[in-house]
Amino acid sequence: MSAGKKMIDKNIKKLPIERKAEIALKKAVAQAIAEHKRQGHSIAVWEKGKVNIIPPEKITIATTIERKRKRGTAPY
């Protein structure tokens, strides 16, 4: 485990339970989106009162999070 990851883990332990839950939820969503993209599945999002289907080739947030993880700068 890198020094940066250890520091993040220590900082997370000091947070209130509500903030920990928020971080865990964001991590789970990001992982699910990344998995959809890897498997070639679309995702559905709610935008401007309508369902918007995003094809896997247009999914960008998973790619961004994966890059941050490789650099060690992801928030979890």
BELSULNOR-V529192 format. One line per field, one symbol per residue. ss: DSSP state (@ for helix, = for strand, . for the rest). A space follows every 10 residues. Layout:
ss=???
This chain:
ss=..@@@@@@@@ @@@...@@@@ @@@@@@@@@@ @@@@@@@@@. ..=====..= ====.@@@.. @@@@@@@@@@ @.....
